[in-house]
Amino acid sequence: MAGIIAVIACAVVIVIGAQGGFGASSPPSAERPSASASTAPQESTAPTALSDAALAALPEARYDAVIPALPAAPAEIDLAAAQVGALAENTPISAEEGGSPVAWLAGENFLYEPTTVFVLRTTADGWSEILTPARKTLPSQAADSPAQTSGWVRQEAVQAAAAVTSRVVIAEGAQTLTVTAPDGSVAEFPVGIGAEDTPTPTGVTGYLQARYLDPAQGQTEYPIQLSTLHSTAADEPYGGSDGGLIGIHYDPTNSGAISHGCVRLSAEAIAAVNALPLGTPVTITE
């Protein structure tokens, strides 16, 4: 992962365009060790272990990656069967249950925190299907480019897996965000969404993968809530290099179709989302 944050910092500082605000949120400015350092893949938990070199030769399923070998995430997600956990170490990902690895997912994210994992289901044979932050194709390559991919890891690679207890639903047409908290309470807030030429993707579900303050993007008080979803309108809708990630963030202007794809919230709304656990699923509807 050498230099990824440095690249992002150069490409996306604060992107202020005609709409006067953010595009998708980029990760914070910070150096990250190279894949040959502490983030290098460890021994595979797959039945046939790969050497570190063999695993490192595979693409990393990070936020800015495009990995055609990964399957598109299922259109329907059964939240009752889903779980949220964290990776124990760098982990190989297969395109099908029991298959050969086609990618790997880092055990730590760009904040040096354990990588949050959203598990769609786990089979009797000990395999877990997870959502990944990588894309399968780019919007410039396919008009219906998937905004989310999935893959398979060994069940034991996911630590502290627990049931899904919260949810975020963003309704593009109504321009609302509904939060279901772990205690069962439900709150709805008006939000700002993507402009006509850079719309917020709909018909997709991802999850909250990280949150952080980033002065470079003007966020010093309200943490950016970074989802695993991507723009489906353009490869990089605001000229950055972070894969067109869809962020949920505070902005004083937070109503109407005004952003580069991100979802803009009031202070009250971002506080409600910030109180949710990482791994909370985010569904965007029409």
C-alpha positions, -999 to +999 in steps of 0.1 A: +000+000+000+030+022-004+023+058-011-015+055-014-022+082+012+004+105-003-012+101-037-046+109-023-034+139-004-019+153-036-049+146-057-077+155-033-071+181-007-103+201-004-122+198-037-145+229-040-162+232-073-192+249-088-214+233-061-191+247-034-184+215-015-170+180-014-170+152-038-166+118-023-145+118+008-109+109+006-089+092+034-068+114+056-033+126+048-009+101+065+020+079+055+014+042+054+040+014+054+047-004+021+034-039+015+069-052+023+067-038+058+042-046+086+013-046+061+028-074+040+004-104+037+008-130+064+002-167+060-030-175+042-058-191+061-070-209+030-067-247+030-037-245+007-014-219+022+002-194-001+037-180+005+039-143+014+054-136-021+025-154-039-001-136-018+016-102-022+015-107-060-023-106-059-041-073-060-051-057-027-089-052-024-086-016-012-109+014-019-092+025-051-087-010-066-104-024-097-104-062-096-124-079-124-119-113-108-141-104-078-178-110-082-203-082-080-220-080-046-255-096-044-283-073-053-303-085-022-286-086+012-302-106+041-293-084+071-307-111+094-279-135+082-252-108+081-225-102+107-199-075+113-163-083+125-127-075+120-098-091+102-071-108+123-045-103+097-040-097+060-063-122+043-067-139+009-100-135-009-114-160-033-140-154-060-160-184-050-164-206-019-133-228-016-117-213-047-081-201-053-074-166-039-077-137-065-070-108-041-062-100-005-076-076+021-053-058+046-057-066+083-053-028+090-069+001+072-053+034+064-059+046+100-039+017+114-071+002+128-083-034+123-101-036+090-139-038+096-155-067+076-192-071+067-200-108+064-230-116+041-232-152+051-211-181+064-214-217+051-212-250+069-178-256+054-163-226+072-163-200+044-176-164+048-188-142+020-178-106+026-183-073+009-151-056-002-141-020-007-129-027-043-147-022-076-152-048-103-152-024-132-150+013-138-180+034-149-161+044-180-159+007-189-195-003-182-226+019-178-239-004-151-206-007-133-211-024-099-205-001-070-197-030-047-179-064-049-179-094-027-155-123-021-149-154+001-125-157+031-121-185+057-144-180+086-116-180+111-101-149+095-129-128+109-127-120+146-155-110+170-182-115+144-215-102+157-251-096+144-259-064+126-277-041+150-279-008+132-286+005+097-285+036+075-309+040+046-305+070+022-335+077+000-323+098-030-357+108-042-369+120-008-334+133+001-335+118+035-312+096+057-328+072+082-307+059+111-317+027+130-296+026+161-285-005+180-312+003+207-339+001+180-346+038+178-352+053+144-344+089+133-348+106+099-329+136+087-329+157+055-297+154+035-279+168+004-272+143-024-253+141-057-260+166-085-276+155-118-243+149-135-226+133-105-255+114-088-253+094-056-256+057-067-289+040-059-299+004-055-267-005-036-256-015-001-222-010+014-211-004+049-193+022+071-156+012+068-140+041+087-144+075+102-119+102+108-114+140+111-094+155+082-084+192+083-073+189+047-110+185+038-123+211+062-135+185+087-121+193+121-151+188+143-175+163+126-159+130+115-162+119+079-181+086+077-165+067+048-186+040+031-174+012+009-196+025-020-184+042-051-197+066-077-213+049-107-214+081-127-176+086-132-143+069-124-133+100-103-162+124-102-143+152-085-108+147-099-092+127-071-076+093-070-095+074-043-119+055-065-148+079-062-157+067-027-191+078-013-187+096+020-213+108+045-201+140+060-211+173+076-216+204+054-233+237+062-251+233+029-269+200+033-301+200+012-308+195-025-289+177-053-256+196-049-227+173-043-203+152-064-220+120-051-214+122-013-242+126+012-242+159+031-255+160+066-264+186+093-245+186+126-274+167+143-275+141+115-238+134+114-238+130+152-264+103+148-244+084+122-212+089+141-227+071+171-233+039+150-207+011+151-184+006+121-197-020+098-232-006+099-248-013+064-256+017+042-283+012+017-291+039-010-325+037-026-341+057-054 
